[in-house]
Amino acid sequence: MKHDEEAHRYYYPVEGRGDGAIGGAAAFLAIILVPAGLYTAWNTVAAWISSLFFS
């Protein structure tokens, strides 16, 4: 029985491994996409303002 007790410490149920994977992927994408979107939006606004004054 000692072997079973030792093995139990390293056992992780398979059904619990995917919990939060979608949320983690969404957070990872948000970390990348939010700054990229802000950068794109700022460049669009800056180009629009520039075209108003310098065209």
MOPAC internal coordinates of N, CA, C and O (Angstrom, degrees):
PM7 1SCF
backbone

  N    0.0000 0     0.00 0     0.00 0    0    0    0
  C    1.4567 1     0.00 0     0.00 0    1    0    0
  C    1.5253 1   111.86 1     0.00 0    2    1    0
  O    1.2310 1   120.81 1   159.12 1    3    2    1
  N    1.3014 1   116.06 1   -20.88 1    3    2    1
  C    1.4629 1   118.94 1  -179.80 1    5    3    2
  C    1.5286 1   110.16 1   -62.25 1    6    5    3
  O    1.2310 1   120.59 1   141.64 1    7    6    5
  N    1.3230 1   116.48 1   -38.36 1    7    6    5
  C    1.4635 1   120.13 1  -179.79 1    9    7    6
  C    1.5275 1   110.91 1   -61.65 1   10    9    7
  O    1.2310 1   120.09 1   138.18 1   11   10    9
  N    1.3309 1   117.42 1   -41.82 1   11   10    9
  C    1.4597 1   121.07 1   179.69 1   13   11   10
  C    1.5228 1   111.59 1   -64.71 1   14   13   11
  O    1.2310 1   120.44 1   142.09 1   15   14   13
  N    1.3191 1   116.76 1   -37.91 1   15   14   13
  C    1.4596 1   120.01 1  -179.88 1   17   15   14
  C    1.5325 1   110.71 1   -67.11 1   18   17   15
  O    1.2310 1   120.15 1   140.33 1   19   18   17
  N    1.3035 1   117.32 1   -39.67 1   19   18   17
  C    1.4610 1   120.85 1   178.88 1   21   19   18
  C    1.5272 1   111.12 1   -67.92 1   22   21   19
  O    1.2310 1   120.62 1   139.92 1   23   22   21
  N    1.3392 1   116.42 1   -40.08 1   23   22   21
  C    1.4630 1   120.13 1  -179.07 1   25   23   22
  C    1.5277 1   110.91 1   -68.94 1   26   25   23
  O    1.2310 1   120.42 1   151.41 1   27   26   25
  N    1.3186 1   116.80 1   -28.59 1   27   26   25
  C    1.4603 1   120.04 1  -177.58 1   29   27   26
  C    1.5327 1   111.69 1   -64.56 1   30   29   27
  O    1.2310 1   119.65 1   150.05 1   31   30   29
  N    1.3105 1   118.27 1   -29.95 1   31   30   29
  C    1.4638 1   120.99 1  -179.53 1   33   31   30
  C    1.5197 1   112.05 1   -62.91 1   34   33   31
  O    1.2310 1   120.15 1   150.62 1   35   34   33
  N    1.3281 1   117.33 1   -29.38 1   35   34   33
  C    1.4636 1   121.59 1  -175.00 1   37   35   34
  C    1.5214 1   112.56 1  -104.11 1   38   37   35
  O    1.2310 1   120.38 1  -168.92 1   39   38   37
  N    1.3122 1   116.88 1    11.08 1   39   38   37
  C    1.4644 1   120.73 1  -178.38 1   41   39   38
  C    1.5194 1   109.74 1   -92.31 1   42   41   39
  O    1.2310 1   120.67 1   -52.81 1   43   42   41
  N    1.3303 1   116.32 1   127.19 1   43   42   41
  C    1.4493 1   121.69 1   175.28 1   45   43   42
  C    1.5219 1   107.50 1  -123.95 1   46   45   43
  O    1.2310 1   119.63 1   -53.56 1   47   46   45
  N    1.3115 1   118.31 1   126.44 1   47   46   45
  C    1.4600 1   119.49 1  -178.53 1   49   47   46
  C    1.5255 1   111.79 1   -64.05 1   50   49   47
  O    1.2310 1   120.79 1   -40.95 1   51   50   49
  N    1.3079 1   116.09 1   139.05 1   51   50   49
  C    1.4587 1   121.55 1  -175.66 1   53   51   50
  C    1.5186 1   110.71 1   -64.93 1   54   53   51
  O    1.2310 1   120.02 1   143.63 1   55   54   53
  N    1.3338 1   117.57 1   -36.37 1   55   54   53
  C    1.4528 1   119.49 1  -175.50 1   57   55   54
  C    1.5313 1   112.07 1   -68.60 1   58   57   55
  O    1.2310 1   119.51 1   163.62 1   59   58   57
  N    1.3122 1   118.54 1   -16.38 1   59   58   57
  C    1.4521 1   121.01 1  -179.27 1   61   59   58
  C    1.5106 1   113.88 1   -92.11 1   62   61   59
  O    1.2310 1   119.97 1   171.14 1   63   62   61
  N    1.2984 1   117.67 1    -8.86 1   63   62   61
  C    1.4665 1   119.32 1  -174.06 1   65   63   62
  C    1.5170 1   113.38 1   -73.01 1   66   65   63
  O    1.2310 1   120.10 1   148.27 1   67   66   65
  N    1.3264 1   117.42 1   -31.73 1   67   66   65
  C    1.4504 1   119.73 1  -176.60 1   69   67   66
  C    1.5156 1   113.90 1   -87.31 1   70   69   67
  O    1.2310 1   120.26 1   176.40 1   71   70   69
  N    1.3261 1   117.11 1    -3.60 1   71   70   69
  C    1.4655 1   120.09 1  -178.30 1   73   71   70
  C    1.5133 1   110.29 1   -62.42 1   74   73   71
  O    1.2310 1   120.42 1   -53.89 1   75   74   73
  N    1.3117 1   116.81 1   126.11 1   75   74   73
  C    1.4495 1   121.42 1   178.41 1   77   75   74
  C    1.5147 1   114.25 1    84.40 1   78   77   75
  O    1.2310 1   119.94 1  -176.87 1   79   78   77
  N    1.3105 1   117.71 1     3.13 1   79   78   77
  C    1.4628 1   119.76 1  -178.54 1   81   79   78
  C    1.5274 1   111.05 1   -67.55 1   82   81   79
  O    1.2310 1   120.72 1   141.22 1   83   82   81
  N    1.3097 1   116.24 1   -38.78 1   83   82   81
  C    1.4723 1   119.11 1  -179.68 1   85   83   82
  C    1.5231 1   109.67 1   -69.18 1   86   85   83
  O    1.2310 1   120.27 1   137.94 1   87   86   85
  N    1.3155 1   117.09 1   -42.06 1   87   86   85
  C    1.4555 1   120.52 1   177.28 1   89   87   86
  C    1.5161 1   112.34 1   -63.81 1   90   89   87
  O    1.2310 1   120.88 1   140.71 1   91   90   89
  N    1.3284 1   115.91 1   -39.29 1   91   90   89
  C    1.4587 1   119.71 1   177.71 1   93   91   90
  C    1.5121 1   111.90 1   -65.81 1   94   93   91
  O    1.2310 1   120.58 1   139.95 1   95   94   93
  N    1.3246 1   116.50 1   -40.05 1   95   94   93
  C    1.4637 1   119.95 1   178.17 1   97   95   94
  C    1.5245 1   110.64 1   -67.31 1   98   97   95
  O    1.2310 1   120.40 1   141.20 1   99   98   97
  N    1.3265 1   116.85 1   -38.80 1   99   98   97
  C    1.4672 1   119.97 1   178.47 1  101   99   98
  C    1.5233 1   110.78 1   -65.23 1  102  101   99
  O    1.2310 1   120.64 1   139.62 1  103  102  101
  N    1.3321 1   116.39 1   -40.38 1  103  102  101
  C    1.4672 1   119.67 1   178.15 1  105  103  102
  C    1.5257 1   110.64 1   -65.41 1  106  105  103
  O    1.2310 1   120.56 1   138.83 1  107  106  105
  N    1.3218 1   116.53 1   -41.17 1  107  106  105
  C    1.4612 1   120.55 1   178.96 1  109  107  106
  C    1.5244 1   110.87 1   -62.12 1  110  109  107
  O    1.2310 1   120.63 1   135.51 1  111  110  109
  N    1.3302 1   116.41 1   -44.49 1  111  110  109
  C    1.4627 1   119.91 1   178.59 1  113  111  110
  C    1.5236 1   111.30 1   -66.31 1  114  113  111
  O    1.2310 1   120.37 1   142.36 1  115  114  113
  N    1.3354 1   116.89 1   -37.64 1  115  114  113
  C    1.4636 1   120.02 1   179.66 1  117  115  114
  C    1.5221 1   110.58 1   -64.78 1  118  117  115
  O    1.2310 1   120.35 1   142.02 1  119  118  117
  N    1.3292 1   116.93 1   -37.98 1  119  118  117
  C    1.4639 1   120.15 1   179.48 1  121  119  118
  C    1.5232 1   110.30 1   -62.32 1  122  121  119
  O    1.2310 1   120.46 1   146.72 1  123  122  121
  N    1.3234 1   116.74 1   -33.28 1  123  122  121
  C    1.4657 1   120.57 1   179.73 1  125  123  122
  C    1.5273 1   111.11 1   -85.30 1  126  125  123
  O    1.2310 1   120.31 1   135.49 1  127  126  125
  N    1.3355 1   117.01 1   -44.51 1  127  126  125
  C    1.4586 1   120.61 1  -171.26 1  129  127  126
  C    1.5259 1   113.62 1   -77.59 1  130  129  127
  O    1.2310 1   119.52 1   147.66 1  131  130  129
  N    1.3149 1   118.53 1   -32.34 1  131  130  129
  C    1.4683 1   119.50 1  -178.53 1  133  131  130
  C    1.5275 1   111.23 1   -65.01 1  134  133  131
  O    1.2310 1   118.51 1   128.77 1  135  134  133
  N    1.3420 1   120.45 1   -51.23 1  135  134  133
  C    1.4711 1   118.19 1   176.92 1  137  135  134
  C    1.5282 1   112.76 1   -63.05 1  138  137  135
  O    1.2310 1   120.10 1   144.17 1  139  138  137
  N    1.3296 1   117.42 1   -35.83 1  139  138  137
  C    1.4680 1   119.81 1   178.36 1  141  139  138
  C    1.5217 1   110.33 1   -65.09 1  142  141  139
  O    1.2310 1   120.14 1   139.92 1  143  142  141
  N    1.3188 1   117.34 1   -40.08 1  143  142  141
  C    1.4571 1   120.76 1   177.51 1  145  143  142
  C    1.5152 1   112.28 1   -66.69 1  146  145  143
  O    1.2310 1   120.59 1   139.82 1  147  146  145
  N    1.3316 1   116.47 1   -40.18 1  147  146  145
  C    1.4652 1   119.57 1   177.15 1  149  147  146
  C    1.5225 1   111.10 1   -64.16 1  150  149  147
  O    1.2310 1   120.62 1   138.94 1  151  150  149
  N    1.3162 1   116.42 1   -41.06 1  151  150  149
  C    1.4658 1   120.92 1   178.35 1  153  151  150
  C    1.5276 1   110.57 1   -62.25 1  154  153  151
  O    1.2310 1   120.53 1   134.93 1  155  154  153
  N    1.3185 1   116.59 1   -45.07 1  155  154  153
  C    1.4638 1   120.85 1   179.98 1  157  155  154
  C    1.5291 1   110.83 1   -65.14 1  158  157  155
  O    1.2310 1   120.93 1   136.62 1  159  158  157
  N    1.3280 1   115.82 1   -43.38 1  159  158  157
  C    1.4645 1   119.15 1   179.55 1  161  159  158
  C    1.5220 1   110.83 1   -63.70 1  162  161  159
  O    1.2310 1   120.08 1   137.04 1  163  162  161
  N    1.3244 1   117.46 1   -42.96 1  163  162  161
  C    1.4650 1   120.04 1   179.85 1  165  163  162
  C    1.5347 1   110.74 1   -63.69 1  166  165  163
  O    1.2310 1   120.06 1   137.39 1  167  166  165
  N    1.3136 1   117.49 1   -42.61 1  167  166  165
  C    1.4627 1   119.87 1   178.58 1  169  167  166
  C    1.5213 1   111.63 1   -64.52 1  170  169  167
  O    1.2310 1   120.10 1   143.55 1  171  170  169
  N    1.3273 1   117.41 1   -36.45 1  171  170  169
  C    1.4612 1   120.79 1   177.73 1  173  171  170
  C    1.5227 1   110.66 1   -65.19 1  174  173  171
  O    1.2310 1   120.46 1   133.98 1  175  174  173
  N    1.3254 1   116.73 1   -46.02 1  175  174  173
  C    1.4639 1   120.76 1   179.32 1  177  175  174
  C    1.5227 1   110.58 1   -64.25 1  178  177  175
  O    1.2310 1   120.52 1   136.86 1  179  178  177
  N    1.3394 1   116.61 1   -43.14 1  179  178  177
  C    1.4681 1   120.33 1  -179.58 1  181  179  178
  C    1.5287 1   110.74 1   -63.57 1  182  181  179
  O    1.2310 1   120.14 1   139.77 1  183  182  181
  N    1.3303 1   117.34 1   -40.23 1  183  182  181
  C    1.4613 1   120.13 1   178.70 1  185  183  182
  C    1.5296 1   110.82 1   -67.13 1  186  185  183
  O    1.2310 1   120.03 1   142.04 1  187  186  185
  N    1.3260 1   117.55 1   -37.96 1  187  186  185
  C    1.4545 1   121.72 1   179.20 1  189  187  186
  C    1.5355 1   110.27 1   -65.58 1  190  189  187
  O    1.2310 1   120.45 1   133.63 1  191  190  189
  N    1.3264 1   116.75 1   -46.37 1  191  190  189
  C    1.4699 1   120.44 1   178.55 1  193  191  190
  C    1.5250 1   110.23 1   -63.13 1  194  193  191
  O    1.2310 1   120.62 1   137.68 1  195  194  193
  N    1.3256 1   116.43 1   -42.32 1  195  194  193
  C    1.4436 1   121.17 1   179.17 1  197  195  194
  C    1.5285 1   110.55 1   -61.10 1  198  197  195
  O    1.2310 1   120.41 1   140.14 1  199  198  197
  N    1.3130 1   116.82 1   -39.86 1  199  198  197
  C    1.4742 1   119.10 1  -179.61 1  201  199  198
  C    1.5275 1   111.29 1   -69.88 1  202  201  199
  O    1.2310 1   119.88 1   152.95 1  203  202  201
  N    1.3140 1   117.84 1   -27.05 1  203  202  201
  C    1.4627 1   120.45 1   177.82 1  205  203  202
  C    1.5342 1   111.07 1   -68.90 1  206  205  203
  O    1.2310 1   120.77 1   137.83 1  207  206  205
  N    1.3141 1   116.13 1   -42.17 1  207  206  205
  C    1.4517 1   120.31 1  -173.39 1  209  207  206
  C    1.5254 1   114.24 1   -91.65 1  210  209  207
  O    1.2310 1   120.19 1   155.39 1  211  210  209
  N    1.3179 1   117.24 1   -24.61 1  211  210  209
  C    1.4715 1   119.45 1  -172.30 1  213  211  210
  C    1.5163 1   113.61 1  -118.43 1  214  213  211
  O    1.2310 1   120.12 1  -158.71 1  215  214  213
  N    1.3215 1   117.37 1    21.29 1  215  214  213
  C    1.4672 1   117.63 1   179.90 1  217  215  214
  C    1.5192 1   111.11 1  -102.98 1  218  217  215
  O    1.2310 1   120.10 1   180.00 1  219  218  217

